[in-house]
């Protein structure tokens, strides 16, 4: 027996908080996955930069200069 509708209000509040907590967890997981993807992309980029630096050290006279004329 609820007095003045307090019972349903408490139930609604509890349900709202549970939904909010669940959405926070989902959002955190999505952001974590996005961060992992960005870290992997950054690692790949660094690997390519290192490979280019290695190539320049072996053949420093190729590809070091770029002349552009319009």
C-alpha positions as CSV (number, residue, x, y, z in Angstrom):
1,X,0.0,0.0,0.0
2,X,1.5,3.3,-1.1
3,X,0.9,6.5,0.7
4,X,0.4,9.5,-1.7
5,X,2.1,7.8,-4.6
6,X,5.5,7.5,-2.8
7,X,5.9,3.9,-3.7
8,X,5.7,4.3,-7.5
9,X,7.9,7.4,-7.4
10,X,10.7,5.4,-5.6
11,X,10.3,2.6,-8.1
12,X,10.5,5.0,-11.1
13,X,13.5,6.8,-9.6
14,X,15.3,3.4,-9.1
15,X,14.5,2.4,-12.6
16,X,15.8,5.7,-14.0
17,X,19.0,5.4,-12.1
18,X,19.5,1.8,-13.2
19,X,19.0,2.9,-16.9
20,X,21.4,5.8,-16.4
21,X,24.1,3.6,-14.9
22,X,23.7,1.1,-17.7
23,X,24.0,3.8,-20.4
24,X,27.1,5.2,-18.6
25,X,28.7,1.7,-18.8
26,X,27.9,1.4,-22.4
27,X,29.3,4.8,-23.2
28,X,32.5,4.0,-21.3
29,X,32.9,0.8,-23.2
30,X,32.4,2.5,-26.6
31,X,34.9,5.2,-25.7
32,X,37.4,2.5,-24.5
33,X,37.0,0.7,-27.9
34,X,37.5,4.0,-29.7
35,X,40.6,4.7,-27.7
36,X,42.0,1.3,-28.5
37,X,41.4,1.8,-32.2
38,X,43.2,5.2,-32.1
39,X,46.2,3.7,-30.2
40,X,46.5,1.0,-32.9
41,X,46.2,3.6,-35.7
42,X,48.9,5.7,-34.0
43,X,51.2,2.7,-33.5
44,X,50.8,1.9,-37.2
45,X,51.6,5.5,-38.2
46,X,54.7,5.5,-36.1
47,X,55.8,2.2,-37.7
48,X,55.4,3.8,-41.1
49,X,57.4,6.8,-40.1
50,X,60.2,4.7,-38.7
51,X,60.3,2.7,-41.9
52,X,60.5,5.9,-43.9
53,X,63.4,7.1,-41.7
54,X,65.2,3.8,-42.2
55,X,64.8,4.2,-46.0
56,X,66.2,7.7,-45.8
57,X,69.2,6.6,-43.9
58,X,70.0,3.9,-46.5
59,X,69.4,6.1,-49.5
60,X,69.6,9.8,-48.3
61,X,69.8,11.2,-51.9
62,X,66.5,9.7,-53.0
63,X,63.2,11.5,-52.1
64,X,64.8,14.0,-49.8
65,X,64.0,17.0,-52.0
66,X,60.9,18.1,-53.7
67,X,60.9,20.9,-56.3
68,X,57.5,22.2,-57.3
69,X,56.9,24.7,-60.0
70,X,53.7,26.2,-61.2
